[in-house]
C-alpha cells in the first residue's frame, strides 16, 4: 500500500474573516476582521486559489446576463455609428447578426476604399482569424490582399462570436454580397476545416492554398520522432516535397510510407491528403501574386496593435 503524499502545510492561523448572514431579505455582514498575518495574493494570481476556480450557478447566470446587457448596449452604439456612415453617402456596407436574445453575435463591415480595392485587386485574398483584441474576446477576421505596388490592402473585416462553419459561411456570404457578387480566383488561409468548408460552399470555383509558414511549423513538431528512428528521413521528406509533378509526388509518397512505416494517421498522411492545397507541383500554374503565407493578415494586425487592446469597447474597435 502506497503512503499518501504529504502536502506542504500552508496554514498560518490567520484571524482575518468575514461572516455574512441573510436577514429580512437582505445580506448583512455580521463579523469582519482584517487582522491577517501573511502576504496577500496579488490580483493576477488570486484566480489560482481553489475558492476562485468555480462559480456557483446563480453567480454564473448573473455574470452572463451582465455580459449580454453590455454587449447589447454596445451593439446599439455600433449600429448607430454604421448607419451614420451610410447616411453620409459613402459606399459603406455593414451587416450585423443578432442571436435570439438580442445579443450581438457577428459584425461585418467594408468601407468605400475597401470595396474599390477589392474590385481592382481582388483576384487573390488572404483570409484568416488570428487576432483577438476587445474586452468581449470576439475574434477579428480581416480580408487582405495586395495592390499593384505589392502593398497590403484591407478588403473588409469582421468581429466574430465563434469560429464555427456556420459563422464563416455567413461571413463569406456577406463578403460576396458586399463585393457585388464578384468572386475571387485564389485564397490563402491556415488549415482550418471550418474556414475551408465555408470557402468551398461560397467560392466554389476559387483555388485554395494553405499557409506555407504554418505547415512548416506543424512539420517541425512531427518530424523529430522519425529523424530519431531514421537518420535519412529528413532528406527523403524534403526531396519528396520538391517533387516536380503530381505523379512523382504520389509515387514518392508510396516509397516514403513503405520505407519509414508512416501509416495512415498523423501529420504526413494528412499532408498527402491535402496535397492539392500545399504542394508546389499542384499549385505551380495558379496565380498567387507571389504570396505563399497568410503573413499579410499578421501585418494588418500590427497596424491595430497600436490602437486597440483587450479592454477596448466594441464600438471603439469598429470605429
ChimeraX attribute file (.defattr): number of C-alpha atoms within 10 A of each C-alpha:
attribute: neighborCount
match mode: 1-to-1
recipient: residues
	/A:1	3
	/A:2	4
	/A:3	5
	/A:4	6
	/A:5	6
	/A:6	6
	/A:7	6
	/A:8	6
	/A:9	6
	/A:10	6
	/A:11	7
	/A:12	9
	/A:13	9
	/A:14	11
	/A:15	12
	/A:16	11
	/A:17	11
	/A:18	11
	/A:19	10
	/A:20	11
	/A:21	10
	/A:22	10
	/A:23	8
	/A:24	6
	/A:25	6
	/A:26	8
	/A:27	10
	/A:28	12
	/A:29	11
	/A:30	10
	/A:31	10
	/A:32	12
	/A:33	10
	/A:34	10
	/A:35	10
	/A:36	13
	/A:37	11
	/A:38	10
	/A:39	6
	/A:40	8
	/A:41	11
	/A:42	8
	/A:43	7
	/A:44	7
	/A:45	8
	/A:46	13
	/A:47	13
	/A:48	10
	/A:49	10
	/A:50	8
	/A:51	9
	/A:52	9
	/A:53	9
	/A:54	11
	/A:55	11
	/A:56	7
	/A:57	9
	/A:58	9
	/A:59	11
	/A:60	12
	/A:61	12
	/A:62	11
	/A:63	13
	/A:64	12
	/A:65	12
	/A:66	12
	/A:67	14
	/A:68	16
	/A:69	15
	/A:70	15
	/A:71	21
	/A:72	18
	/A:73	15
	/A:74	18
	/A:75	21
	/A:76	12
	/A:77	15
	/A:78	20
	/A:79	16
	/A:80	13
	/A:81	15
	/A:82	18
	/A:83	14
	/A:84	11
	/A:85	16
	/A:86	15
	/A:87	10
	/A:88	9
	/A:89	9
	/A:90	11
	/A:91	15
	/A:92	19
	/A:93	22
	/A:94	20
	/A:95	17
	/A:96	16
	/A:97	16
	/A:98	14
	/A:99	9
	/A:100	6
	/A:101	8
	/A:102	13
	/A:103	18
	/A:104	23
	/A:105	18
	/A:106	21
	/A:107	23
	/A:108	24
	/A:109	21
	/A:110	22
	/A:111	19
	/A:112	14
	/A:113	15
	/A:114	21
	/A:115	22
	/A:116	15
	/A:117	18
	/A:118	24
	/A:119	15
	/A:120	10
	/A:121	17
	/A:122	25
	/A:123	19
	/A:124	22
	/A:125	28
	/A:126	26
	/A:127	22
	/A:128	23
	/A:129	20
	/A:130	13
	/A:131	20
	/A:132	17
	/A:133	21
	/A:134	20
	/A:135	15
	/A:136	16
	/A:137	17
	/A:138	21
	/A:139	19
	/A:140	21
	/A:141	23
	/A:142	25
	/A:143	25
	/A:144	29
	/A:145	27
	/A:146	22
	/A:147	15
	/A:148	9
	/A:149	6
	/A:150	10
	/A:151	9
	/A:152	15
	/A:153	21
	/A:154	23
	/A:155	27
	/A:156	24
	/A:157	22
	/A:158	23
	/A:159	27
	/A:160	23
	/A:161	17
	/A:162	14
	/A:163	15
	/A:164	13
	/A:165	17
	/A:166	13
	/A:167	19
	/A:168	22
	/A:169	20
	/A:170	15
	/A:171	25
	/A:172	20
	/A:173	18
	/A:174	19
	/A:175	27
	/A:176	15
	/A:177	13
	/A:178	20
	/A:179	20
	/A:180	10
	/A:181	11
	/A:182	15
	/A:183	18
	/A:184	19
	/A:185	18
	/A:186	20
	/A:187	26
	/A:188	27
	/A:189	23
	/A:190	21
	/A:191	18
	/A:192	13
	/A:193	11
	/A:194	15
	/A:195	23
	/A:196	20
	/A:197	16
	/A:198	21
	/A:199	23
	/A:200	14
	/A:201	13
	/A:202	18
	/A:203	20
	/A:204	14
	/A:205	13
	/A:206	16
	/A:207	20
	/A:208	24
	/A:209	27
	/A:210	23
	/A:211	22
	/A:212	21
	/A:213	13
	/A:214	15
	/A:215	16
	/A:216	10
	/A:217	10
	/A:218	13
	/A:219	13
	/A:220	9
	/A:221	10
	/A:222	13
	/A:223	15
	/A:224	13
	/A:225	10
	/A:226	15
	/A:227	13
	/A:228	10
	/A:229	10
	/A:230	12
	/A:231	10
	/A:232	12
	/A:233	19
	/A:234	14
	/A:235	10
	/A:236	14
	/A:237	15
	/A:238	10
	/A:239	12
	/A:240	19
	/A:241	18
	/A:242	13
	/A:243	18
	/A:244	14
	/A:245	13
	/A:246	16
	/A:247	11
	/A:248	14
	/A:249	21
	/A:250	15
	/A:251	12
	/A:252	18
	/A:253	19
	/A:254	10
	/A:255	14
	/A:256	17
	/A:257	14
	/A:258	11
	/A:259	11
	/A:260	14
	/A:261	10
	/A:262	15
	/A:263	10
	/A:264	10
	/A:265	8
	/A:266	10
	/A:267	15
	/A:268	20
	/A:269	15
	/A:270	11
	/A:271	15
	/A:272	16
	/A:273	9
	/A:274	14
	/A:275	20
	/A:276	17
	/A:277	19
	/A:278	20
	/A:279	23
	/A:280	18
	/A:281	18
	/A:282	16
	/A:283	17
	/A:284	11
	/A:285	8
	/A:286	13
	/A:287	14
	/A:288	19
	/A:289	15
	/A:290	7
	/A:291	18
	/A:292	17
	/A:293	18
	/A:294	24
	/A:295	19
	/A:296	23
	/A:297	25
	/A:298	15
	/A:299	12
	/A:300	17
	/A:301	18
	/A:302	11
	/A:303	10
	/A:304	13
	/A:305	11
	/A:306	8
	/A:307	10
	/A:308	15
	/A:309	14
	/A:310	12
	/A:311	11
	/A:312	15
	/A:313	17
	/A:314	21
	/A:315	19
	/A:316	14
	/A:317	17
	/A:318	15
	/A:319	8
